Amino acid sequence: MWVGRTNCLNHKKMNTMRTVYNIFLFISVLVLGSCEAEIKQVYERNMTPPGVITDVKVTNLPGAAKIEYRLPSDQDLLYIKAVYTLSSGRKMEVKSSYYNNSLTVEGFADEIPYSIELFAVNRSEVASEPTAVTVNPLENPIWEVYRSLETIAAFGGIRVSGANEFQKNVTIMVMTDSLGEWVPSVDNIYTSAKQFSRTIRGLDTVPQSFAVTVRDKYMNFTDTLITRLTPLYETALPKSRYNALVLPGDALQEYTSTGLNKMWDGDNFNWPNISLTKPGTTTPQWVTFDVGQLAKLSRIVIWDYPEYTNSGRMYYFGGNLRNFEIWGSTSPPTDGSWNNWVKLGTFESLKPSGLPTGQQSDEDYQMAYSGLSYDLDVAAPKMRYIRIRSNRNWQGSTFMSIAELQVYGDPR
């Protein structure tokens, strides 16, 4: 009997606890639902404008301005918005999260006052009354780029060099004179690199005038630099005449499938159609080949091999050339020595973005994919044989992985 009594009491206690739990659960649902409805009403249906932005501080920058401020205390604040108009008439809008207390307005062409309106916006997209502020941007960075421009005659075109101290995205437009009208060249120079030197090619070797101007992504333009030059003659030396020349002391290939002749097989991307020398050494390595004819060599274009990485195909990596030399000869000694060799240039492969090894921007990728062009000494005599000497690759050693190359010059 005592056992049955105990079971009965326990059963009643369990029923009572279950009832209490169900009541607690019901109340919780009601409370949470009420809170959710209240929160939803506060954050989605609040048509009351938030407070205004206060304590505004302006720091003027080249072509831009940084605006710092105090946020209003509204709980449903979502973002801050700056609205302004450029001198071109273009309407601009910049937004910044409520997690920040500053934003940057940019795109200004002139060093004149610009009016900015700042709005606080809540989660219902209701904006506050505007807070007016005036900025006085400093000189647009495109002008410093413009003043640094240098132009010289190059093989097949015009070489444009300059500095981009603030590393802004700029476009250097090169135009040619066509019956009194300036016609843009096919190849504008797009860069954010601190230093740049590019050649616009494919031009006739006759005296002609060029106009060079700089613009930013907001379509602000500088003045125009006018120059008159005569592009130098060059042509692509046919790869069908190239031949490998292995001399004593030359670097050995890592695999039989990656011979020197893979540097001119027409494939600049795929494995194993590359020339890969043996890794594992930190002393300079070099390879030698014959272009098949005497020519005044103008430049060499090298396509690095894009290594497979976890981040995709990666240039400026592994055995790709970083610091290297190019030498030329008319009659290289059979003993492999450096007698009768003339240095045609010392080069460094530079990544436009300046990002660390293992990282690359779209500009980095596109530039390497198109082939890296290196101009040779225009004062050097005609050559037939070329030697590439690797002093350092992107891995820090000296082995070479070259997917393809093309030599240019004047064989006449």
For each residue, the residues with C-beta under 8 A, 3 or more apart:
1: 4 5
2: 5 6
3: 6 7
4: 1 7 8
5: 1 2 8 9
6: 2 3 9 10
7: 3 4 10 11
8: 4 5 11 12
9: 5 6 12 13
10: 6 7 13 14
11: 7 8 14 15
12: 8 9 15 16
13: 9 10 16 17
14: 10 11 17 18
15: 11 12 18 19
16: 12 13 19 20
17: 13 14 20 21
18: 14 15 21 22
19: 15 16 22 23
20: 16 17 23 24
21: 17 18 24 25
22: 18 19 25 26
23: 19 20 26 27
24: 20 21 27 28
25: 21 22 28 29
26: 22 23 29 30
27: 23 24 30 31
28: 24 25 31 32
29: 25 26 32 33
30: 26 27 33 34
31: 27 28 34 35
32: 28 29 35 36
33: 29 30 36 37
34: 30 31 37 38
35: 31 32 38 39
36: 32 33 39 40
37: 33 34 40 41
38: 34 35 41 42
39: 35 36 42 43
40: 36 37 43 44 45
41: 37 38 44 45 46
42: 38 39 45 46 75 76
43: 39 40 46 76 123 124
44: 40 41 123 124
45: 40 41 42 124
46: 41 42 43 76 122 123 124 126
47: 124 126
48: 126
49: 122 126 127 128 129
50: 72 74 76 77 120 121 122 126 127 128
51: 72 73 74 120 128
52: 72 120 128 129 130 131
53: 56 69 70 71 72 80 118 119 120 128 131
54: 69 70 72 131
55: 69 70
56: 53 67 68 69 118 131 133
57: 67 68 69
58: 65 66 67 68 133 134 135
59: 65 66 67 68
60: 65 135 136 137 138
61: 64 65 66 104 106 137 138
62: 137 138 139 140 141 144 166
63: 106 107 108 109 137 138 139 140 141 142 168 216 220
64: 61 104 105 106 107 108 137
65: 58 59 60 61 104 105 106 108 114 116 135 136 137
66: 58 59 61 102 103 104
67: 56 57 58 59 82 102 103 104 105 116 118 133 135
68: 56 57 58 59 101 102
69: 53 54 55 56 57 80 101 102 118 131
70: 53 54 55 101
71: 53 77 80 98 101 120
72: 50 51 52 53 54 77 120 128
73: 51
74: 50 51 77 120 122
75: 42
76: 42 43 46 50 122 123 124
77: 50 71 72 74 98 120 121 122 123
78: 98 121 122 123 125
79: 95 96 97 98 121
80: 53 69 71 95 96 97 98 100 103 118 119 120 121
81: 93 94 95 96 118 119 120 121 127
82: 67 92 93 94 95 96 103 105 116 117 118 119
83: 91 92 93 116 117 119 130
84: 92 105 114 115 116 117
85: 89 90 91 92 114
86: 89 90 92 107 108 109 114 218
87: 108 109 110 112
88: 109 218 219 220
89: 85 86
90: 85 86 107 218 219
91: 83 85
92: 82 83 84 85 86 105 107
93: 81 82 83
94: 81 82 103 104 105
95: 79 80 81 82 103
96: 79 80 81 82 100 102 103
97: 79 80 100
98: 71 77 78 79 80
99:
100: 80 96 97 103
101: 68 69 70 71
102: 66 67 68 69 96
103: 66 67 80 82 94 95 96 100
104: 61 64 65 66 67 94
105: 64 65 67 82 84 92 94 108 114 116 135
106: 61 63 64 65 137 218
107: 63 64 86 90 92 216 218 220
108: 63 64 65 86 87 105 114 135 137 140 220
109: 63 86 87 88 140 218 220
110: 87 137 140
111: 136 137 138 139
112: 87 136
113: 134 135 136
114: 65 84 85 86 105 108 134 135 136 137
115: 84 132 133 134
116: 65 67 82 83 84 105 132 133 134 135
117: 82 83 84 130 131 132 133
118: 53 56 67 69 80 81 82 130 131 132 133
119: 53 80 81 82 83 127 128 130 131
120: 50 51 52 53 71 72 74 77 80 81 127 128
121: 50 77 78 79 80 81 125 126 127 128
122: 46 49 50 74 76 77 78 125 126
123: 43 44 46 76 77 78
124: 43 44 45 46 47 76
125: 78 121 122
126: 46 47 48 49 50 121 122
127: 49 50 81 119 120 121
128: 49 50 51 52 53 72 119 120 121 131
129: 49 52
130: 52 83 117 118 119
131: 52 53 54 56 69 117 118 119 128
132: 115 116 117 118
133: 56 58 67 115 116 117 118
134: 58 113 114 115 116
135: 58 60 65 67 105 108 113 114 116
136: 60 65 111 112 113 114
137: 60 61 62 63 64 65 106 108 110 111 114 140
138: 60 61 62 63 111
139: 62 63 111 143 144
140: 62 63 108 109 110 137 143 216 220
141: 62 63 144 145 164 165 166 168 170 216
142: 63 145 146 168 170 214 215 216 220 221 222
143: 139 140 146 147 214 222
144: 62 139 141 147 148 163 164 165 166
145: 141 142 148 149 162 163 164 170 172 214 222
146: 142 143 149 213 214 222 223 225
147: 143 144
148: 144 145 162 163
149: 145 146 160 161 162 172 212 214 225
150: 160 161 162
151: 158 159 160 161 210 212 225 227 229
152: 158 159 161 229
153: 158 159 229 230 231 232
154: 157 158 159 199 201 231 232 375
155: 199 201 231 232 233 234 298 299 375 378 408 409 410
156: 199 201 202 203 205 231 232 233 234 298 408
157: 154 199 200 201 202 203 231
158: 151 152 153 154 174 199 200 203 210 227 229 231
159: 151 152 153 154 197 198 199 200 375
160: 149 150 151 172 174 189 196 197 198 199 200 212
161: 149 150 151 152 195 196 197 198
162: 145 148 149 150 172 195 196 197
163: 144 145 148 194 195 196
164: 141 144 145 167 168 170 191 192 193 194 195 196
165: 141 144 194
166: 62 141 144
167: 164 192 193 194 354
168: 63 141 142 164 192 216
169: 190 191 192 216 217
170: 141 142 145 164 190 191 192 214 215 216
171: 188 189 190 214 215 216
172: 145 149 160 162 188 189 191 196 198 212 213 214
173: 184 185 188 212 213 214 215
174: 158 160 184 185 187 188 189 200 210 211 212
175: 182 183 184 185 210 211 212 213
176: 182 183 185 203 208 209 210 211
177: 180 181 182 183 208 209 210 211
178: 181 182 183
179:
180: 177
181: 177 178
182: 175 176 177 178 211
183: 175 176 177 178
184: 173 174 175 188
185: 173 174 175 176 188 200
186: 202
187: 174 198 200 201
188: 171 172 173 174 184 185
189: 160 171 172 174 196 198 200
190: 169 170 171 363
191: 164 169 170 172 196 198 352 363
192: 164 167 168 169 170 352 353 363
193: 164 167 196 350 352 353 354
194: 163 164 165 167 354
195: 161 162 163 164 350
196: 160 161 162 163 164 172 189 191 193 352
197: 159 160 161 162
198: 159 160 161 172 187 189 191
199: 154 155 156 157 158 159 160 373 375
200: 157 158 159 160 174 185 187 189 203
201: 154 155 156 157 187
202: 156 157 186
203: 156 157 158 176 200 208 231
204: 208 231
205: 156 230 231 232 233
206: 230 231
207: 228 229 230
208: 176 177 203 204 228 229 230 231
209: 176 177 226 227 228
210: 151 158 174 175 176 177 226 227 228 229
211: 174 175 176 177 182 224 225 226
212: 149 151 160 172 173 174 175 224 225 227
213: 146 172 173 175 221 222 223 224 225
214: 142 143 145 146 149 170 171 172 173 221 222
215: 142 170 171 173 219 220 221 222
216: 63 107 140 141 142 168 169 170 171 219 220
217: 169
218: 86 88 90 106 107 109
219: 88 90 215 216
220: 63 88 107 108 109 140 142 215 216
221: 142 213 214 215
222: 142 143 145 146 213 214 215
223: 146 213
224: 211 212 213
225: 146 149 151 211 212 213
226: 209 210 211
227: 151 158 209 210 212
228: 207 208 209 210
229: 151 152 153 158 207 208 210
230: 153 205 206 207 208
231: 153 154 155 156 157 158 203 204 205 206 208
232: 153 154 155 156 205 298 378 410
233: 155 156 205 410 412
234: 155 156 298 299 408 409 410
235: 408 409 410 411
236: 406 407 408
237: 241 242 291 292 293 295 406 407 408 409 411
238: 241 292
239: 242 264 266 406
240: 292
241: 237 238 290 291 292 293
242: 237 239 261 263 264 289 290 291 292 407
243: 261 289 290 292
244: 259 260 261 288 289 290
245: 288 289 290 332 385
246: 250 260 288
247: 250 288 332 333 334 335 336
248: 335 336
249: 286 336 337
250: 246 247 286 287 288 336
251: 277 278 285 286 287 390 399 400
252: 277 278
253: 256 258 259 260 275 276 277 278
254: 258 276 277 278 279 399
255: 258 272 276
256: 253 259
257: 272
258: 253 254 255 262 272 274 275 276
259: 244 253 256 262 275
260: 244 246 253 263 275 287 289
261: 242 243 244 264 265 275
262: 258 259 265 267 272 273 274 275 403
263: 242 260 274 275 289 402 403 404 405
264: 239 242 261 404 405 406
265: 261 262 273 404
266: 239 404
267: 262 270 273 403 404
268: 303 371 403 404
269: 303 306 403
270: 267 273
271: 274 305
272: 255 257 258 262 276
273: 262 265 267 270 403
274: 258 262 263 271 305 401 402 403 404
275: 253 258 259 260 261 262 263 287 400 401 402 403
276: 253 254 255 258 272 305 319 399 400 401
277: 251 252 253 254 285 287 319 390 399 400 401
278: 251 252 253 254 281 399
279: 254 319 397 399
280: 397 399
281: 278 285 397 398 399
282: 396 397 398
283: 398
284: 389 390 391 398
285: 251 277 281 389 390 398 399 400
286: 249 250 251 387 388 389 390
287: 250 251 260 275 277 387 388 400
288: 244 245 246 247 250 332 385 386 387
289: 242 243 244 245 260 263 385 386
290: 241 242 243 244 245 384 385 386
291: 237 241 242 295 297 383 384 385 386 407 409
292: 237 238 240 241 242 243 384
293: 237 241 384 411
294: 330 382 383 384 411
295: 237 291 382 383 384 407 409 410 411
296: 378 380 381 382 383 409 410 411
297: 291 300 328 344 376 380 382 383 386 407 408 409
298: 155 156 232 234 375 376 378 408 409 410
299: 155 234 373 374 375 376 407 408 409
300: 297 326 373 374 376 386 405 406 407 408
301: 371 372 373 374 405 406 408
302: 321 371 372 374 402 404 405
303: 268 269 368 369 371 372 402 403 404 405
304: 315 316 320 321 349 368 372 401 402 403
305: 271 274 276 318 319 320 401 402 403
306: 269 313 314 315 317 368 369 403
307: 313 314 315 317 318 320 401
308: 313 314
309: 312 313 314 317 358
310:
311: 314 358 359
312: 309
313: 306 307 308 309 365
314: 306 307 308 309 311 317 318 358 360
315: 304 306 307 320 360 364 365 368 369
316: 304 320 322 349 351 357 360 364 368 394
317: 306 307 309 314 320 357 358 394 395
318: 305 307 314 393 394 395 401
319: 276 277 279 305 393 394 395 397 399 400 401
320: 304 305 307 315 316 317 349 393 394 401
321: 302 304 324 347 349 388 390 393 400 402
322: 316 348 349 392 393 394
323: 347 348 349 390 391 392
324: 321 346 347 349 388 389 390 391 392
325: 343 345 346 347 388 389 391
326: 300 343 344 345 347 374 376 386 387 388 389
327: 338 341 342 343 344 386 387 389
328: 297 341 342 344 376 380 383 384 385 386 387
329: 332 340 341 342 383 384 385 387
330: 294 340 381 382 383 384 385
331: 340 385
332: 245 247 288 329 340 341 385 387
333: 247 336 337 339 340
334: 247
335: 247 248
336: 247 248 249 250 333
337: 249 333
338: 327 341
339: 333
340: 329 330 331 332 333
341: 327 328 329 332 338 387
342: 327 328 329 380 381 383
343: 325 326 327 346 377
344: 297 326 327 328 376 377 380 383
345: 325 326 374 375 376 377
346: 324 325 343
347: 321 323 324 325 326 374
348: 322 323
349: 304 316 320 321 322 323 324 372 394
350: 193 195
351: 316 354 355 360 364
352: 191 192 193 196 361 363 364 367
353: 192 193 359 360 361 363 364
354: 167 193 194 351
355: 351 359 360 361 364
356: 359
357: 316 317 394
358: 309 311 314 317
359: 311 353 355 356
360: 314 315 316 351 353 355 364 365
361: 352 353 355 364 365
362: 365 366
363: 190 191 192 352 353 366 367
364: 315 316 351 352 353 355 360 361 367 368
365: 313 315 360 361 362 368 369
366: 362 363 369 370
367: 352 363 364 370 372
368: 303 304 306 315 316 364 365 371 372
369: 303 306 315 365 366
370: 366 367
371: 268 301 302 303 368 404 406
372: 301 302 303 304 349 367 368
373: 199 299 300 301
374: 299 300 301 302 326 345 347
375: 154 155 159 199 298 299 345 378
376: 297 298 299 300 326 328 344 345 380
377: 343 344 345 380
378: 155 232 296 298 375
379:
380: 296 297 328 342 344 376 377 383
381: 296 330 342
382: 294 295 296 297 330
383: 291 294 295 296 297 328 329 330 342 344 380 386
384: 290 291 292 293 294 295 328 329 330
385: 245 288 289 290 291 328 329 330 331 332
386: 288 289 290 291 297 300 326 327 328 383 407
387: 286 287 288 326 327 328 329 332 341
388: 286 287 321 324 325 326 400 402
389: 284 285 286 324 325 326 327
390: 251 277 284 285 286 321 323 324 393 398 399 400
391: 284 323 324 325 398
392: 322 323 324 396 397 398
393: 318 319 320 321 322 390 396 397 398 399 400 401
394: 316 317 318 319 320 322 349 357
395: 317 318 319 399
396: 282 392 393
397: 279 280 281 282 319 392 393
398: 281 282 283 284 285 390 391 392 393
399: 251 254 276 277 278 279 280 281 285 319 390 393 395
400: 251 275 276 277 285 287 319 321 388 390 393
401: 274 275 276 277 304 305 307 318 319 320 393
402: 263 274 275 302 303 304 305 321 388 405
403: 262 263 267 268 269 273 274 275 303 304 305 306
404: 263 264 265 266 267 268 274 302 303 371
405: 263 264 300 301 302 303 402
406: 236 237 239 264 300 301 371
407: 236 237 242 291 295 297 299 300 386
408: 155 156 234 235 236 237 297 298 299 300 301
409: 155 234 235 237 291 295 296 297 298 299
410: 155 232 233 234 235 295 296 298
411: 235 237 293 294 295 296
412: 233
